[in-house]
Amino acid sequence: MFRFFETLVDPYTAYADTDAPPRRLWAFLASYSRPFRGLFAITAISSILVAAIEVGLIWYMGRVIDLLSNGPPPEVLARHGVELILAAVFMLTLRPLLQGLNVALLNNAILPQFGALIRWRAHRQVLRQSVGWFENDFAGRIANRIMQTPTSAGDAIFQVFDAVTFALAYLVGAAILLAEADPRLAIPLLIWFAFYGLLMRWTITRVGPASKASADARSMTTGRVVDSYTNIHSVKLFAHHDRELAYAKEAIEETRETFAREMRLYSIMDVVLTTLNGFLVVAVVGWSIWLWAQGAASVGAVAAASALTLRLNGMTAWIMWAVSNLFRSLGVVAEGMETITEPIALTDAPDAKPLVMAAGEVRFDAVSHHYGRGAGGLDRLDLAIRPGEKLGLIGRSGAGKSTLVKLLLRFYDLETGRILIDGQDIRTITQDSLRLEIGMVQQDSSLLHRSVRDNILYGRPDATEDQMIAAAQRAEAHDFIVGLQDPQGRRGYDAHVGERGVKLSGGQRQRVTLARVILKDAPILVLDEATAALDSEVEAAIQDTLYRVMEGKTVIAIAHRLSTIAQMDRIVVLDDGRIAEAGSHAELLAKAGLYAGFWARQSGGFLGTDTDTDTQAAE
């Protein structure tokens, strides 16, 4: 039975991607709720019917009291026995069935699927953002918003059908019931309802913003805590335990203060609501007793009015909390929308086509990119890399080396100029097809918190086991992989490597990354300090492997260890975003310029400059 309700809506149903999602709350919810519209309508009707039955039961209890007061038991049972039996059958069969339908629609058909749909689509939308977008925020905060928004949206939907729809139907039914007993009994209910509405409005207008502020503070706390955990090696290395605690405490205190301000609203609401409910009980019950004393109302009417007001007294706090929680949840959703609905800035052109690789020529044509700051990055760079050419790229920190690679991969859109691959402007081709044709090994190669097999196959998921192992062997990684074992007892290629590959040494991570790129076998190869994390013996073996891998490929190799690029076909020296020198190793030494100076200052084969900081320039 549950399976039937759980499969009424497929949370992963196909939908059209959009680069600019709706940024207004109700438009956002309407967009995500589209597959559920029919189900929402049925659930609303069932909630109204459940409320109508509840009010009808109170009315019927008053009728039963009147029936029992109208004669001796044998006579009452003779005249109304069948009616009472039918009422009992209704209570034991139809009422549970309708209640069960309402609960199944809400708990089984809507909530799990609605949360999954939002979480899936939100994650899918965020993954489409550019690398630069991710560099400008905490990964922890992004993840927190992706995770808490679906839960809060589900809570909001639950409150709409479980409380708001039910409550509105119940209040309308209560007014009708009291008016039927005596129209004057509806007057205190209407007065109470007017003040109740004012209290609800006062609460709602304040709870939404307060909840959003509280949710934002919680996301900031999560971001800071996750940042500390992600960089735990640096925290321990520099003995900054107390500094990180203080950094987190600042956010935790902001979260506490915003939450405390939110809770003050609920305290005020509760006191005022208790006073209003006291008025309702005294006014309706007192008036019904007065009418009974005047002979204008029956005992059953008094009993029904008393039961109804006591029920409302119990319900109103629940309704107020439900409505407040509804808007509190909407506040959390609004906070999450700041991330989920951010427009996709780096997109494929409307008529973008897949990259068609031919020879593998790469050309930078008057390329400038300064990360929007007018300085740093690249400045009117012209560079042509011939098909199959092995190009070494060096320069001081901030010279533009990493910027060049990021623009080639289209992690950012250049500000002016063009980048062409085999004559095709990369802005006119799809991003996925571009990156499929480029293999890259970085100095800081982070791995996925998955098995070694999964990490290597990331380069080519359809590769066979033998192809995967062959790639690991070429990367000098197979021997250490077969000896791995993680805390769960998984061995070899099934062993998990930890977050960012933390369970492996730097050299082991680099070799797994090399195996992944070797398996990918892309025609354009980018090496960014690819062997810097390796010891000399392993580097020598890897260097031979890399030279074999480079055969037939267009290669861009960034290095501070100049010996690793001395054998390249051509070496380009970048300085302040422009090409300062270009030529072979011997030609550049003969020029006695920047390259010759770098070579002369090397100690053990390292360039006497800091690590490239183009990444920081992007932030």
C-alpha positions as CSV (number, residue, x, y, z in Angstrom):
1,M,0.0,0.0,0.0
2,F,2.8,2.4,0.9
3,R,4.6,1.7,-2.3
4,F,1.5,2.9,-4.3
5,F,1.5,6.3,-2.6
6,E,5.3,6.6,-2.7
7,T,5.4,6.2,-6.5
8,L,2.6,8.7,-7.4
9,V,5.3,11.3,-8.2
10,D,8.8,10.6,-9.5
11,P,11.1,13.2,-7.8
12,Y,13.7,12.6,-10.6
13,T,11.3,13.3,-13.4
14,A,12.8,15.2,-16.4
15,Y,12.6,19.0,-16.3
16,A,14.0,21.9,-18.3
17,D,17.2,23.5,-16.9
18,T,17.2,27.2,-16.4
19,D,20.1,29.6,-16.0
20,A,18.0,32.1,-14.1
21,P,15.7,30.3,-11.6
22,P,12.9,32.3,-10.0
23,R,14.2,34.4,-7.1
24,R,10.9,35.2,-5.5
25,L,9.8,32.8,-2.8
26,W,6.4,31.8,-4.1
27,A,7.6,31.6,-7.7
28,F,10.4,29.3,-6.5
29,L,8.1,27.0,-4.6
30,A,5.6,27.0,-7.5
31,S,8.3,26.0,-9.9
32,Y,9.5,23.1,-7.8
33,S,5.9,22.1,-6.9
34,R,4.7,21.7,-10.5
35,P,4.8,17.8,-10.5
36,F,2.8,17.8,-7.3
37,R,-0.1,20.1,-8.2
38,G,-2.7,17.5,-8.7
39,L,-1.6,15.7,-5.5
40,F,-1.7,18.9,-3.6
41,A,-5.3,19.5,-4.7
42,I,-6.4,16.0,-3.6
43,T,-4.6,16.4,-0.3
44,A,-6.3,19.8,0.4
45,I,-9.7,18.3,-0.3
46,S,-9.0,15.3,2.0
47,S,-7.8,17.7,4.8
48,I,-11.0,19.7,4.5
49,L,-13.1,16.6,4.7
50,V,-11.2,15.4,7.8
51,A,-11.9,18.8,9.5
52,A,-15.5,18.7,8.5
53,I,-15.9,15.3,10.1
54,E,-14.3,16.5,13.3
55,V,-16.7,19.4,13.6
56,G,-19.6,17.1,12.6
57,L,-18.7,14.7,15.5
58,I,-18.9,17.5,18.0
59,W,-22.3,18.5,16.6
60,Y,-23.4,14.8,16.7
61,M,-22.3,14.4,20.3
62,G,-24.6,17.3,21.1
63,R,-27.4,15.6,19.3
64,V,-26.8,12.4,21.2
65,I,-27.1,14.2,24.5
66,D,-30.4,15.7,23.3
67,L,-31.7,12.3,22.2
68,L,-30.8,10.7,25.5
69,S,-32.7,13.5,27.3
70,N,-35.9,13.0,25.4
71,G,-37.3,9.9,27.0
72,P,-36.6,6.6,28.9
73,P,-33.7,4.5,27.5
74,P,-35.9,1.7,25.9
75,E,-37.9,4.3,24.0
76,V,-34.8,6.2,22.9
77,L,-33.0,3.1,21.8
78,A,-36.1,1.8,19.9
79,R,-36.4,5.0,18.0
80,H,-32.7,5.9,17.4
81,G,-30.9,2.6,17.8
82,V,-30.2,2.1,14.1
83,E,-28.9,5.6,13.8
84,L,-26.5,5.1,16.7
85,I,-25.3,1.8,15.2
86,L,-24.7,3.5,11.8
87,A,-22.8,6.3,13.6
88,A,-20.6,3.7,15.3
89,V,-19.9,1.9,12.0
90,F,-19.0,5.2,10.4
91,M,-16.6,6.0,13.3
92,L,-14.9,2.5,13.0
93,T,-14.7,2.3,9.2
94,L,-15.2,5.4,7.0
95,R,-13.5,7.9,9.4
96,P,-10.3,5.9,9.8
97,L,-10.2,5.3,6.0
98,L,-10.5,9.0,5.2
99,Q,-8.0,9.9,7.9
100,G,-5.6,7.2,6.6
101,L,-5.9,8.5,3.0
102,N,-5.1,12.0,4.2
103,V,-2.1,10.8,6.2
104,A,-0.8,8.6,3.4
105,L,-1.1,11.4,0.8
106,L,0.8,13.8,3.1
107,N,3.4,11.5,4.8
108,N,4.0,9.0,2.0
109,A,3.1,10.6,-1.3
110,I,4.2,14.2,-0.8
111,L,6.9,14.7,1.9
112,P,9.6,12.2,1.0
113,Q,9.3,12.8,-2.7
114,F,9.0,16.6,-2.4
115,G,12.1,16.9,-0.3
116,A,14.0,14.6,-2.7
117,L,12.9,16.6,-5.7
118,I,14.1,19.9,-4.2
119,R,17.4,18.4,-3.0
120,W,18.1,16.7,-6.3
121,R,17.2,19.8,-8.4
122,A,19.0,22.2,-6.1
123,H,22.2,20.0,-6.1
124,R,21.9,19.7,-9.9
125,Q,21.6,23.5,-10.3
126,V,24.5,24.3,-8.0
127,L,26.8,21.8,-9.8
128,R,26.2,23.8,-12.9
129,Q,27.9,26.9,-11.3
130,S,31.4,27.8,-12.4
131,V,34.6,27.1,-10.4
132,G,34.9,30.8,-9.6
133,W,31.4,30.8,-8.0
134,F,32.5,28.0,-5.6
135,E,35.7,29.8,-4.8
136,N,33.7,32.7,-3.4
137,D,31.8,30.8,-0.7
138,F,32.2,28.2,2.0
139,A,31.6,24.7,0.7
140,G,30.0,23.9,4.1
141,R,27.6,26.8,3.8
142,I,26.6,25.8,0.3
143,A,26.1,22.2,1.4
144,N,24.1,23.3,4.5
145,R,21.7,25.3,2.3
146,I,21.3,22.5,-0.1
147,M,20.4,20.1,2.7
148,Q,18.2,22.3,4.9
149,T,16.1,24.0,2.2
150,P,14.3,20.8,1.1
151,T,13.6,19.8,4.8
152,S,12.1,23.3,5.5
153,A,10.1,23.3,2.2
154,G,8.7,19.9,3.2
155,D,7.8,21.3,6.7
156,A,6.0,24.2,5.1
157,I,4.0,21.9,2.8
158,F,3.2,19.7,5.8
159,Q,1.9,22.7,7.8
160,V,-0.2,23.9,4.9
161,F,-2.1,20.7,4.7
162,D,-1.9,19.3,8.2
163,A,-2.7,22.6,10.0
164,V,-3.7,25.6,7.9
165,T,-6.2,23.8,5.6
166,F,-7.5,21.8,8.5
167,A,-7.8,24.8,10.7
168,L,-9.6,27.0,8.2
169,A,-12.1,24.3,7.5
170,Y,-12.5,23.7,11.2
171,L,-13.1,27.4,12.0
172,V,-15.7,27.7,9.2
173,G,-17.4,24.6,10.5
174,A,-17.4,25.8,14.1
175,A,-19.0,29.1,13.1
176,I,-21.7,27.3,11.2
177,L,-22.4,24.9,14.1
178,L,-22.6,27.7,16.7
179,A,-24.8,29.8,14.4
180,E,-27.1,26.8,13.9
181,A,-27.5,26.4,17.6
182,D,-28.0,30.2,18.0
183,P,-26.7,32.9,15.7
184,R,-25.7,35.0,18.7
185,L,-23.1,32.3,19.7
186,A,-21.1,33.0,16.6
187,I,-20.5,36.6,17.6
188,P,-17.8,36.0,20.3
189,L,-16.2,33.5,17.9
190,L,-16.0,36.1,15.2
191,I,-14.6,38.7,17.7
192,W,-12.1,36.2,18.9
193,F,-11.1,35.3,15.3
194,A,-10.5,38.9,14.4
195,F,-8.1,39.4,17.3
196,Y,-6.6,36.0,16.6
197,G,-5.9,37.1,13.0
198,L,-4.2,40.3,14.1
199,L,-2.0,38.2,16.5
200,M,-1.2,35.8,13.7
201,R,-0.3,38.7,11.3
202,W,1.9,40.3,14.0
203,T,3.7,37.0,14.5
204,I,4.1,36.1,10.8
205,T,5.5,39.4,9.7
206,R,8.3,39.0,12.3
207,V,8.9,35.3,12.3
208,G,9.8,35.1,8.6
209,P,12.7,37.7,8.7
210,A,13.8,36.4,12.1
211,S,13.9,32.8,10.9
212,K,15.9,33.8,7.8
213,A,18.4,35.6,9.9
214,S,18.7,32.6,12.2
215,A,19.1,30.2,9.3
216,D,21.8,32.4,7.7
217,A,23.7,32.5,11.0
218,R,23.4,28.7,11.2
219,S,24.8,28.3,7.7
220,M,27.7,30.6,8.6
221,T,28.5,28.5,11.6
222,T,28.4,25.4,9.6
223,G,30.7,26.9,7.0
224,R,33.2,28.0,9.6
225,V,33.2,24.6,11.4
226,V,33.5,22.6,8.1
227,D,36.3,25.0,7.0
228,S,38.2,24.1,10.2
229,Y,37.6,20.3,9.7
230,T,38.6,20.4,6.0
231,N,41.9,22.1,6.9
232,I,42.5,20.2,10.1
233,H,46.2,19.6,9.1
234,S,46.9,23.3,9.0
235,V,45.0,23.8,12.3
236,K,47.1,21.2,14.0
237,L,50.4,22.2,12.3
238,F,50.1,25.8,13.4
239,A,48.7,24.9,16.8
240,H,45.7,27.2,16.2
241,H,43.1,25.1,18.2
242,D,42.1,28.1,20.3
243,R,42.1,30.5,17.3
244,E,39.7,28.2,15.5
245,L,37.5,27.9,18.6
246,A,37.3,31.7,18.8
247,Y,36.5,31.9,15.1
248,A,33.7,29.4,15.5
249,K,32.5,30.9,18.7
250,E,31.9,34.2,17.0
251,A,29.5,32.5,14.5
252,I,27.9,30.4,17.2
253,E,27.2,33.4,19.4
254,E,25.6,35.2,16.4
255,T,23.5,32.1,15.9
256,R,22.5,32.1,19.5
257,E,21.5,35.8,19.5
258,T,19.5,35.5,16.3
259,F,17.7,32.4,17.6
260,A,17.0,34.1,21.0
261,R,15.4,37.1,19.2
262,E,13.3,34.6,17.2
263,M,12.2,32.8,20.4
264,R,11.1,36.1,22.0
265,L,8.4,36.4,19.4
266,Y,7.0,33.0,20.3
267,S,6.9,33.8,24.0
268,I,4.9,37.0,23.4
269,M,2.6,35.1,21.0
270,D,2.0,32.4,23.6
271,V,1.0,34.8,26.4
272,V,-1.4,36.9,24.2
273,L,-2.9,33.7,22.7
274,T,-3.7,32.3,26.2
275,T,-5.5,35.5,27.0
276,L,-7.5,35.4,23.8
277,N,-8.5,31.8,24.3
278,G,-9.7,32.5,27.8
279,F,-12.0,35.2,26.4
280,L,-13.3,32.6,23.8
281,V,-14.1,29.9,26.4
282,V,-15.8,32.3,28.8
283,A,-17.8,34.2,26.1
284,V,-19.1,31.2,24.2
285,V,-19.7,28.8,27.1
286,G,-21.0,31.5,29.3
287,W,-23.4,32.8,26.7
288,S,-24.6,29.3,25.8
289,I,-25.4,28.6,29.5
290,W,-27.3,31.9,29.7
291,L,-29.3,30.9,26.6
292,W,-30.0,27.6,28.2
293,A,-31.2,29.3,31.3
294,Q,-33.5,31.4,29.2
295,G,-34.8,28.3,27.5
296,A,-33.3,29.4,24.1
297,A,-30.8,26.5,23.9
298,S,-30.8,22.8,24.7
299,V,-28.4,20.9,26.9
300,G,-27.0,19.4,23.8
301,A,-26.3,22.8,22.3
302,V,-24.5,23.8,25.5
303,A,-22.5,20.6,25.5
304,A,-21.6,21.1,21.8
305,A,-20.6,24.7,22.3
306,S,-18.5,23.8,25.3
307,A,-16.7,20.9,23.5
308,L,-16.2,23.1,20.4
309,T,-14.6,26.0,22.3
310,L,-12.4,23.7,24.4
311,R,-11.3,22.0,21.3
312,L,-10.6,25.4,19.7
313,N,-8.7,26.4,22.9
314,G,-6.5,23.4,22.4
315,M,-6.1,23.8,18.7
316,T,-5.3,27.5,18.5
317,A,-1.9,27.2,20.1
318,W,-1.2,24.3,17.7
319,I,-2.5,26.4,14.7
320,M,-0.4,29.4,15.8
321,W,2.7,27.3,16.2
322,A,2.0,25.6,12.9
323,V,1.5,28.8,11.0
324,S,4.6,30.3,12.7
325,N,6.6,27.2,11.8
326,L,5.2,27.5,8.3
327,F,6.7,31.0,7.9
328,R,9.8,30.0,9.9
329,S,10.3,27.2,7.4
330,L,9.7,29.7,4.5
331,G,12.4,31.9,6.0
332,V,14.8,29.0,5.9
333,V,13.8,28.3,2.3
334,A,14.3,32.0,1.5
335,E,17.8,31.8,3.0
336,G,18.6,28.7,1.0
337,M,17.3,30.3,-2.2
338,E,20.2,32.8,-2.0
339,T,22.4,30.0,-3.1
340,I,20.1,27.7,-5.1
341,T,18.6,30.5,-7.3
342,E,21.8,32.3,-8.1
343,P,21.8,32.8,-11.9
344,I,24.3,30.6,-13.8
345,A,26.8,33.2,-15.0
346,L,29.1,30.9,-17.1
347,T,26.9,29.1,-19.6
348,D,27.1,27.4,-23.0
349,A,26.1,29.5,-25.9
350,P,22.5,28.8,-27.1
351,D,23.9,27.2,-30.3
352,A,27.0,25.6,-28.7
353,K,28.2,22.5,-30.4
354,P,30.6,19.7,-29.1
355,L,34.3,20.3,-29.7
356,V,35.6,18.5,-32.8
357,M,39.2,17.6,-32.1
358,A,41.5,17.4,-35.1
359,A,45.2,18.2,-34.7
360,G,45.1,19.7,-31.2
361,E,46.2,23.3,-32.0
362,V,45.6,25.8,-29.1
363,R,45.7,29.5,-29.7
364,F,45.4,32.5,-27.3
365,D,44.4,35.5,-29.3
366,A,44.8,38.9,-27.5
367,V,43.5,37.3,-24.3
368,S,43.0,39.5,-21.2
369,H,41.5,38.6,-17.9
370,H,41.9,40.4,-14.6
371,Y,39.2,38.9,-12.5
372,G,37.2,42.1,-12.8
373,R,39.9,44.2,-11.0
374,G,41.9,45.7,-13.8
375,A,45.1,44.1,-12.7
376,G,46.7,40.6,-12.3
377,G,45.8,37.6,-14.5
378,L,46.6,38.0,-18.2
379,D,47.0,41.1,-20.3
380,R,46.6,41.0,-24.1
381,L,48.3,37.6,-24.4
382,D,49.0,36.1,-27.8
383,L,50.3,32.5,-27.8
384,A,50.0,29.8,-30.4
385,I,50.7,26.1,-29.4
386,R,51.2,23.9,-32.4
387,P,49.5,20.5,-32.6
388,G,51.6,18.0,-30.6
389,E,53.9,20.7,-29.2
390,K,55.3,20.3,-25.7
391,L,55.2,23.8,-24.1
392,G,56.8,24.6,-20.8
393,L,55.3,27.6,-18.9
394,I,57.2,29.4,-16.1
395,G,57.0,32.7,-14.4
396,R,57.0,34.4,-11.0
397,S,54.0,34.1,-8.7
398,G,51.1,36.0,-10.1
399,A,52.5,36.1,-13.6
400,G,49.4,34.5,-15.0
401,K,50.2,30.8,-15.4
402,S,47.2,29.4,-13.5
403,T,45.0,32.0,-15.1
404,L,46.0,30.8,-18.5
405,V,45.1,27.2,-17.6
406,K,41.7,28.2,-16.0
407,L,40.7,30.2,-19.0
408,L,41.7,27.3,-21.3
409,L,39.4,25.0,-19.3
410,R,36.8,27.8,-19.3
411,F,36.5,27.9,-15.5
412,Y,36.2,31.7,-16.1
413,D,35.1,33.6,-19.2
414,L,37.8,35.8,-20.6
415,E,37.2,39.5,-20.5
416,T,38.6,40.2,-24.0
417,G,40.2,38.1,-26.8
418,R,39.6,34.5,-27.9
419,I,40.9,31.1,-27.1
420,L,40.8,28.7,-30.1
421,I,41.2,24.9,-30.2
422,D,41.6,23.7,-33.8
423,G,40.1,27.0,-34.9
424,Q,37.0,26.7,-32.7
425,D,36.3,29.5,-30.2
426,I,35.8,27.7,-26.8
427,R,32.9,30.1,-26.1
428,T,31.0,28.5,-29.0
429,I,31.5,24.9,-27.8
430,T,30.0,23.0,-24.9
431,Q,31.9,23.1,-21.6
432,D,31.7,19.4,-21.1
433,S,33.0,18.5,-24.5
434,L,35.9,21.0,-24.0
435,R,37.0,19.5,-20.7
436,L,36.6,15.9,-21.9
437,E,39.4,16.7,-24.4
438,I,41.8,18.1,-21.7
439,G,43.6,16.1,-19.1
440,M,45.1,17.9,-16.1
441,V,47.4,17.0,-13.2
442,Q,47.8,19.6,-10.5
443,Q,50.3,19.9,-7.7
444,D,47.6,19.8,-5.0
445,S,45.6,16.9,-6.4
446,S,42.6,16.2,-4.1
447,L,40.8,12.9,-4.4
448,L,37.2,12.0,-3.9
449,H,36.3,10.2,-0.6
450,R,35.7,7.0,-2.4
451,S,37.6,3.9,-3.4
452,V,40.9,4.0,-5.3
453,R,39.1,2.3,-8.2
454,D,36.4,5.0,-8.3
455,N,39.0,7.7,-8.3
456,I,41.0,6.3,-11.2
457,L,37.9,5.4,-13.2
458,Y,36.8,9.1,-12.8
459,G,39.1,9.6,-15.8
460,R,37.1,7.2,-18.0
461,P,34.2,5.5,-16.3
462,D,33.7,3.0,-19.1
463,A,37.2,1.6,-18.8
464,T,37.8,-2.0,-18.1
465,E,39.4,-3.3,-14.9
466,D,42.5,-4.2,-16.9
467,Q,42.7,-0.8,-18.4
468,M,42.4,0.8,-15.0
469,I,45.2,-1.4,-13.5
470,A,47.4,-0.7,-16.5
471,A,47.0,3.1,-16.0
472,A,47.9,2.6,-12.3
473,Q,51.0,0.6,-13.3
474,R,52.1,3.3,-15.7
475,A,51.7,5.9,-13.0
476,E,53.9,3.8,-10.6
477,A,50.9,3.4,-8.3
478,H,49.9,-0.2,-8.6
479,D,52.4,-1.6,-6.1
480,F,51.4,0.7,-3.2
481,I,47.6,0.4,-4.1
482,V,47.5,-3.4,-3.6
483,G,48.9,-3.0,-0.1
484,L,46.3,-0.5,1.0
485,Q,43.6,-1.2,3.7
486,D,41.2,1.2,5.1
487,P,39.6,1.1,8.7
488,Q,36.6,-0.8,7.3
489,G,38.8,-3.6,6.0
490,R,38.5,-2.8,2.4
491,R,41.8,-3.6,0.5
492,G,43.6,-2.6,-2.6
493,Y,41.6,-0.8,-5.2
494,D,38.5,-1.1,-3.0
495,A,40.2,0.8,-0.2
496,H,38.7,4.3,0.5
497,V,41.2,7.2,0.5
498,G,39.4,9.6,2.9
499,E,38.3,13.2,2.3
500,R,40.4,14.8,-0.4
501,G,42.6,11.7,-0.3
502,V,43.9,12.5,3.2
503,K,44.7,8.8,4.0
504,L,47.3,8.7,1.3
505,S,50.7,10.5,1.3
506,G,51.1,13.4,-1.1
507,G,53.1,11.3,-3.5
508,Q,50.5,8.5,-3.4
509,R,47.7,11.0,-4.1
510,Q,49.7,12.4,-7.0
511,R,50.3,9.0,-8.6
512,V,46.6,8.1,-8.3
513,T,45.8,11.4,-10.0
514,L,48.3,10.6,-12.7
515,A,46.7,7.2,-13.2
516,R,43.3,8.9,-13.6
517,V,44.7,11.3,-16.3
518,I,46.6,8.5,-18.1
519,L,43.3,6.5,-18.2
520,K,41.5,9.6,-19.6
521,D,44.0,9.8,-22.5
522,A,42.9,13.3,-23.6
523,P,44.6,14.8,-26.6
524,I,45.5,18.0,-24.7
525,L,47.5,17.6,-21.5
526,V,48.0,20.2,-18.8
527,L,50.6,19.5,-16.1
528,D,50.6,22.0,-13.2
529,E,53.6,21.0,-11.0
530,A,52.6,17.4,-11.8
531,T,55.7,15.8,-10.0
532,A,56.3,18.4,-7.3
533,A,54.9,16.1,-4.6
534,L,57.0,13.1,-5.5
535,D,60.4,12.1,-4.2
536,S,63.3,12.1,-6.6
537,E,63.3,8.3,-7.3
538,V,59.6,8.1,-8.0
539,E,59.8,11.4,-9.9
540,A,62.4,10.0,-12.2
541,A,60.2,7.0,-13.0
542,I,57.1,9.2,-13.4
543,Q,58.9,11.6,-15.6
544,D,59.7,8.8,-18.0
545,T,56.0,7.8,-17.9
546,L,54.9,11.4,-18.5
547,Y,57.1,11.7,-21.5
548,R,55.6,8.6,-23.0
549,V,52.1,9.9,-22.2
550,M,52.9,13.2,-23.9
551,E,53.6,11.5,-27.2
552,G,51.1,12.7,-29.8
553,K,49.5,15.2,-27.4
554,T,49.5,19.0,-27.1
555,V,51.1,19.7,-23.7
556,I,51.2,22.7,-21.4
557,A,53.5,22.1,-18.5
558,I,53.8,24.5,-15.6
559,A,56.8,24.0,-13.4
560,H,59.0,25.7,-10.8
561,R,61.5,22.8,-11.0
562,L,63.0,23.8,-14.3
563,S,64.7,20.5,-14.9
564,T,61.3,18.9,-15.5
565,I,60.6,21.2,-18.5
566,A,64.1,21.6,-19.9
567,Q,63.3,19.0,-22.6
568,M,60.1,20.7,-23.8
569,D,59.9,21.8,-27.4
570,R,59.4,25.4,-26.3
571,I,59.5,27.3,-23.0
572,V,57.4,30.4,-22.4
573,V,58.2,32.8,-19.6
574,L,55.3,34.9,-18.4
575,D,55.8,38.1,-16.5
576,D,53.0,40.4,-15.4
577,G,50.4,38.6,-17.6
578,R,52.5,38.9,-20.8
579,I,55.0,36.8,-22.6
580,A,58.5,38.0,-21.6
581,E,60.5,35.3,-23.3
582,A,60.0,32.3,-25.5
583,G,62.3,29.6,-26.9
584,S,64.0,26.3,-26.2
585,H,66.0,25.8,-23.0
586,A,69.3,26.4,-24.8
587,E,68.0,29.5,-26.6
588,L,66.7,31.1,-23.4
589,L,69.9,30.4,-21.5
590,A,71.7,32.1,-24.3
591,K,69.5,35.2,-24.0
592,A,70.7,35.7,-20.4
593,G,67.2,37.0,-19.5
594,L,64.6,36.1,-16.9
595,Y,64.8,32.4,-17.6
596,A,68.6,32.3,-17.3
597,G,68.3,34.2,-14.0
598,F,65.7,31.6,-12.7
599,W,68.0,28.8,-13.8
600,A,71.0,30.3,-12.1
601,R,69.1,30.9,-8.8
602,Q,67.8,27.3,-8.6
603,S,68.8,25.2,-5.7
604,G,68.2,21.5,-6.2
605,G,66.2,22.3,-9.3
606,F,63.6,24.7,-7.8
607,L,62.7,28.1,-9.1
608,G,63.5,30.8,-6.6
609,T,60.0,32.2,-6.4
610,D,56.9,31.5,-4.4
611,T,54.2,29.1,-5.5
612,D,52.0,30.6,-8.1
613,T,49.2,32.7,-6.5
614,D,46.9,33.2,-9.5
615,T,44.3,31.2,-7.6
616,Q,44.4,33.8,-4.8
617,A,44.1,36.6,-7.3
618,A,40.8,35.1,-8.4
619,E,39.3,35.3,-4.9
